[in-house]
Structures are given as C-alpha cells and as structure tokens.
C-alpha cells in the first residue's frame, strides 16, 4: 500500500488529475482517524467536523498547487500542516468575530501539549509560539504538528520523521517545554 501511495503521489506531481481520485480511498481512513483525534481536543459546538477537515486538507494537498511528495511520510506531514492551518484559520475567524482577536496566553500542561478546548485564543497562542519554534527549528515544529494536530503516536511520528522513537520522545519533551515557556511570556 505504501508503494501505491508513493506511485499515486508521483502521478499527481506530474499533473495526472485522475490520480487524486485514486489516492483518497487509500489515505482517507487514516486522515479521518487523525482528524477525529485532533477534533476531540476542540471545544464543543465546533462547526468544523472531522470529515470536513479531511476534505479541506485533502483538497489543499492535491489541488492546483500540489507539491512534490517524497513518499507517504512526507504526504502525511503535509496533511498535518494543512489540518493545522485550517484549524488556525477557523479559530482566527471565530476570534475576530467573538473575541476581537485579543490573545490570552495559557500555560501548557506538563504531561501533554494541550490548550483549553473552550478557548479559541489558546489555539491562536499555540500557533504563534509554534511559528516562532519553526523559525528556530523546523524539525521540532514538524514534530509538534504531527503529534498535536494529527494525534500521531511517538512511534508513528518517529516513522514519518525517519528518526528513532527515543529521539522523537526526547524532542517532543523539549518542544513542549519550549512552547510552554514561549506561551507564558
């Protein structure tokens, strides 16, 4: 199946519009699982549903501006980033409407990277801190996107990033601490 995904991604890169219709059935369930995991962390009453998140992310990934993919891992990392951007855009839109865009910084939980599901501003503060982290260390930012925005396990994240689970766990602890410090400023 991984070879099929890689082959189809290559076809999409080369402009084969029909290839996208072949890709969706192969990746849909995994993307849906990741989106559902991420959406559990969102506040109740969220208007964006996991299915809509998957479809929007998929359209961004294989649309007219489709990028070159270095295989399955790269595709799912891009999916994590697309889901993050969609959720942030949704939060910003709601923040402008309901909260005037004023940010309130919140500390991250010591045991897990989490923001208050009732507060859109928490998600925006996390995004701001994550953007700063990406400027300092893009690999750490990618790790956070994979763990937090798609809900991948340490082992799954390690596989996508092509590093050991031990390195991933160590980097995850560092990234959480870095983000906690940044968000508490």
Secondary structure, 3 states (H helix, E strand, C coil): CHHHHHHHHHHHHCCCCCHHHHHHHHHHHHHHHHHHHHHCCCCCCCCCCHHHHHHHHHHHHHCCCCCCCCCHHHHHHHHHHHHHHHHHHHHHHHHHHHHCCCCCCCCCCCCCCCCCCCCHHHHHHHHHHHHHHHHHCHHHHHHHHHHHHCCCCHHHHHHHHCCCHHHHHHHHHHHHHHHHHHHCC
